[in-house]
Amino acid sequence: MSELRADTITASDGTSPVTLTKQSAAKAWVNYNGTGTIASRDSFNFSSLTDNGTGAHTVTISSAMSDANCAPVTAGMRYAASTSRAGKIDANMSASSTIRLFTGYEDSYSGAIATDLEFNHIAVHGDLA
């Protein structure tokens, strides 16, 4: 069996790295802190994060998707010494480069409770424009 190792694969014209085009590859992802001043821990193909109030954020993709019918996948967690909980993130592709996120958790007595989560993870699958 052969093995191929490379740090960067460059386009045939030598101008830029090759972008993955397979359907299975995430075209954008971000890991960010949603509490206090929201900030990205790390990301790929995301240009900005906007805090729209408690439990509401907007993330903007740098290179837009071909349309808003792609698949954002989310996970989140609220962490505190006495109240750690699995988070709930609802994602809505409002445009080909904008995702609206609503974060919180479910309470068995009160239902959905909007809250900012410390750990927010979003990956987007689909075709780039």
C-alpha positions as CSV (number, residue, x, y, z in Angstrom):
1,M,0.0,0.0,0.0
2,S,1.2,3.5,-0.8
3,E,1.1,6.5,1.4
4,L,0.9,10.2,0.3
5,R,1.9,12.9,2.8
6,A,1.7,16.7,2.0
7,D,1.4,19.9,4.0
8,T,-0.3,21.8,1.2
9,I,-1.7,20.7,-2.2
10,T,-1.6,23.7,-4.6
11,A,-3.8,24.4,-7.6
12,S,-2.2,23.4,-11.0
13,D,-1.6,27.1,-11.8
14,G,0.4,27.4,-8.6
15,T,-1.6,30.3,-7.2
16,S,-3.4,28.9,-4.2
17,P,-4.0,25.8,-2.1
18,V,-6.7,23.5,-3.4
19,T,-10.1,23.6,-1.7
20,L,-11.8,20.3,-0.8
21,T,-14.7,19.7,-3.1
22,K,-16.1,16.3,-2.0
23,Q,-19.5,16.3,-0.5
24,S,-18.3,14.6,2.7
25,A,-15.8,17.4,3.6
26,A,-17.0,20.2,5.9
27,K,-16.8,23.5,3.9
28,A,-16.8,25.6,7.1
29,W,-16.6,25.0,10.8
30,V,-16.1,27.0,14.0
31,N,-15.6,26.3,17.7
32,Y,-16.4,29.4,19.8
33,N,-17.1,30.6,23.3
34,G,-20.6,32.1,23.4
35,T,-20.4,33.7,26.8
36,G,-19.3,37.3,27.6
37,T,-17.6,38.7,24.5
38,I,-18.1,35.8,22.0
39,A,-14.9,34.7,20.4
40,S,-13.7,31.9,18.1
41,R,-11.3,29.4,19.5
42,D,-10.5,28.1,16.0
43,S,-12.3,28.0,12.7
44,F,-12.2,27.4,9.0
45,N,-14.0,29.5,6.4
46,F,-15.9,31.6,9.0
47,S,-15.4,35.4,8.9
48,S,-17.4,36.7,11.9
49,L,-19.5,36.0,15.0
50,T,-22.3,38.4,16.1
51,D,-23.9,38.4,19.5
52,N,-27.6,39.1,19.1
53,G,-28.6,38.8,22.8
54,T,-28.9,35.9,25.2
55,G,-28.9,32.6,23.3
56,A,-28.9,34.2,19.9
57,H,-25.8,34.4,17.6
58,T,-25.1,34.9,13.9
59,V,-22.1,33.4,12.2
60,T,-20.9,34.5,8.7
61,I,-19.2,32.2,6.3
62,S,-16.2,33.7,4.4
63,S,-16.7,31.8,1.1
64,A,-20.5,31.4,0.6
65,M,-22.2,28.1,0.1
66,S,-24.0,27.6,-3.3
67,D,-27.4,28.2,-1.6
68,A,-29.0,28.1,1.8
69,N,-30.0,24.5,1.5
70,C,-26.8,23.1,2.9
71,A,-26.5,21.1,6.2
72,P,-25.3,22.9,9.3
73,V,-24.4,20.5,12.1
74,T,-24.2,21.8,15.7
75,A,-23.3,20.7,19.2
76,G,-22.9,22.8,22.4
77,M,-22.4,22.6,26.2
78,R,-23.0,24.9,29.1
79,Y,-20.3,24.5,31.7
80,A,-20.4,25.6,35.3
81,A,-19.1,23.9,38.4
82,S,-22.5,23.0,39.6
83,T,-24.7,23.3,36.5
84,S,-23.0,21.6,33.5
85,R,-25.5,20.6,30.9
86,A,-25.7,19.4,27.3
87,G,-26.5,22.4,25.2
88,K,-29.1,22.7,22.5
89,I,-28.3,24.7,19.3
90,D,-30.9,25.3,16.6
91,A,-29.3,26.5,13.4
92,N,-31.0,28.2,10.5
93,M,-29.2,29.0,7.2
94,S,-30.8,32.4,6.6
95,A,-28.7,33.0,3.5
96,S,-25.9,31.2,1.7
97,S,-23.3,32.8,3.9
98,T,-25.2,33.4,7.2
99,I,-26.3,31.0,9.9
100,R,-28.6,32.2,12.8
101,L,-28.0,30.2,16.0
102,F,-30.3,29.9,19.0
103,T,-28.6,28.3,22.0
104,G,-29.8,27.1,25.3
105,Y,-30.9,23.9,27.1
106,E,-34.0,21.9,27.9
107,D,-35.4,21.9,31.4
108,S,-38.0,19.2,32.3
109,Y,-40.2,21.8,34.1
110,S,-39.7,25.0,32.0
111,G,-39.0,23.6,28.5
112,A,-36.5,25.4,26.3
113,I,-34.4,28.0,28.1
114,A,-32.3,30.5,26.1
115,T,-28.8,30.8,27.4
116,D,-25.3,31.5,26.1
117,L,-23.2,28.3,25.9
118,E,-19.5,28.2,26.7
119,F,-18.8,25.6,24.0
120,N,-20.4,26.0,20.5
121,H,-19.4,23.8,17.5
122,I,-20.8,24.3,14.0
123,A,-19.8,22.5,10.8
124,V,-21.4,23.1,7.4
125,H,-21.7,20.5,4.7
126,G,-22.7,21.3,1.1
127,D,-21.3,22.9,-2.0
128,L,-19.4,26.2,-2.1
129,A,-20.6,28.8,-4.5
